[in-house]
Amino acid sequence: MSHFDTSEIDVHCSVETCSTSDIVTCEMLLELFTSIPKDDLHLLHERSLELLSLFKKCKPVDCSISSTWFTLYHKYGIILSGIMELSIPLLYVYCRYLLLSYEREKHLPKVISLLERVIKISPTISHAWNDLGESYWEIGETKQALNCFLGAIQHDNQSIEGLRNLAIVYKQLAPPGTEEHGENIKLSLKFAQQAVDCDKSDGKSWMIFGNVLLSEHFHFHNSSNTLLKKCIICYRLAENDKLAKMCPDLYSNFGTVFICLEDYHSAIECFSEAARLDPKSAFVKSRLSSFLETFRSIQLTLEDCSKLSLYDLNMFALKCMLKIAIEKYTPTQYSELQLGDGMNSTKVINLTVLQPIMQDGLVSCLAVCVDIDAKIVICNLHALKQIGLLEKSNVITIFAPVLKHQNVQTSCGIVIKCPWISCNNHKQLMIDGVFIGEHY
């Protein structure tokens, strides 16, 4: 059986920790529940929903008084199992109880069977269609899941759960990179947009919308940052929702967006938040590990440094460049770089070219050395006339270097304050030990 990604499915997660007052409330409601006559179906259904809402709010595994909570939770299940056949609404509440269970996966076959009974008798219960679809999805039956989600919006075209689930499942139906996958992404976008339109404060919908946009970016190899910037807007709006903000998937995908934008510092922050929310998640760990491995490969292939541009460097990238400079190029010793602001008339320094930069037919360069505090110092040399004059790994010698600080704005809008070195007398510059003289 194929494995499908169910990380985006709403598994009815709790967001609060059980308190003593919750225990007292639960005990009181259970006592009232057991005293209700079995012919009063309306009151039985009402009280069962109250208890279900309480158990959903405070997940048993999260509370410090779990023993008492589990006992009450188990008692609630026993009562429900004894009355579930009295009405379809009570049968559906029992299904929801099983889906909240600590042994959820174990109960899935039973839940599927019961939910099929529910929708056969009462097909207008859209939530039941969604629960059945999610249950099928978790066991890998994606086509059955899709039919259930379509059934949910057929009976309620404002079903946010149904629209969200359709947005997720469509982008997983076909292998990535195929033409069918591209068509399915378009359908995913349609349903994701409809879910957001139903409730613009629903963070889960915004998160899924952002995920679909990210899939669109990768599938169509979008060279601009337009879709990525839309992803950021969606994820920021999702963060306004308390429940969505507790989802590790939000921050792991957010981190992926920042990697694409070369904002590595923000990427690390997002992956760290995802790991904090779910320290045991193999999914989050693999994302973080993959990112770090990718960046390690960038460090080890400096010959491909053309991937980096002057205005796309952020603080994290600069730190990685520092590591490169120390390990690969062994630049000038720290003691020779104790520069003061302005011109240092008695100093001579060497820098290593990381990337020549073309601007209006002239060549500038991004070069690196290390100062006394082990911080990156960027060399800012402009308008060298011969295009082929500078190459990666050239060593530039600067006499009487001028040190100043300048803000650099990345394409992501991040402003970095960097120290820059320039030279007032460019004809005294040396490249690999040779004065450039008339070439400037």
Secondary structure, DSSP 8 states (H G I E B T S, - for coil): ------TTS------B---HHHHHHHHHHHHHHHTS-TT-HHHHHHHHHHHHHHHHHB-GGG-TTHHHHHHHHHHHHHHHHHHGGG-HHHHHHHHHHHHHSTTHHHHHHHHHHHHHHHHHH-TT-HHHHHHHHHHHHHTT-HHHHHHHHHHHHHH-TT-HHHHHHHHHHHTTSS-TTSHHHHHHHHHHHHHHHHHHHH-TT-HHHHHHHHHHHHHHHHHTT--SSHHHHHHHHHHHHHTTSTTGGG-HHHHHHHHHHHHHTT-HHHHHHHHHHHHHH-TT-HHHHHHHHHHHHHHHHHHH-GGGGGG--GGG--HHHHHHHHHHIIIII--S-GGGG---SEE-TT-EEEEEEEEEEEETTEEEEEEEEE-TTS-EEEEEEEEES-GGG--TT-EEEEESEEEEEEEEE-TTS-EEEEEEEEES-GGG-EETTEE-GGG-
